[in-house]
Structure formats: structure tokens, C-alpha cells
Amino acid sequence: FFGKEPISSHAILENEGHEVYIRGTVLLNFGKSQTASLTFGFNNMYQSKYTIWGTKGMITLERAYALSPDFSPTCILEKNGFKEVYNLEPCNHFIEEIKYFNDNYKNEQMKTDWYNEAVNQSKALESLY
């Protein structure tokens, strides 16, 4: 969302005796008062949503991922004293991702960008341990 990688991070990760983390909270610092947080838990109530808070309002996408192809997600825009709900068109995101890959995999610049994004994501994950 900020167009850059985090400069620092902190995580609380719990495995409860399992070989993988099943619950956690992560805080990412992007500098200039820009932060992001995420919370996950495999034994919590299923939510699948994103919320972006800004200085003037926030936007929430309910059921943001793992959607069936015919599901219409809800987007909520909120400001002080204002709330509007938008019902979005269904989208088969698996098919759209395949189309995107097919349209771009021969583009050398796109492959470089994808590689750099994967490396940066790996560095961000490694910084949590």
C-alpha cells in the first residue's frame, strides 16, 4: 500500500506445540508515520478482510480472499458521520491471476519485478524471527 518495504517489524507468533505458527500479530513500520498490522489465527472465527485506516476515514473489504467465483464481496467506506456500503461484482480471482500471469510472464521487466517482490517479501518474513 505504501509502495515500499518496511524498515522494521515486530511479531508475536505462537505455535502452541505445533510445527508451524497457528496464531500471530505483526506490526510493520514503513517510516514517516506509516504502519501496517496484521493478525491471524487458524483456530479463530473466519474473517478474511482488509481494513485500511487513514487520517480522514477507512475502507474495509469484507471477505477479501478465498472467495467462490460467484460471491459478491462488500466494500465499506467510512468517514466521520458517513458510512457507505458497496456490493462489488463477483470475480473469479483464480482465473484473473492466471490471465495476469499469462499476459505478463514473457515480459522481462515484469519477471524482474516479480522476482524482486518475492525477495522483498522473504526479507520481510525473515525479519520477524
Secondary structure, 3 states (H helix, E strand, C coil): CCCCCCCEEEEEEECCCCCCCCEEEEEEEEECCEEEEEEEECCCCCCCCEEEECCCEEEEEECCCCCCCCCCCEEEEEECCEEEEEECCCCCHHHHHHHHHHHHCCCHHHHHHHHHHHHHHHHHHHCCC
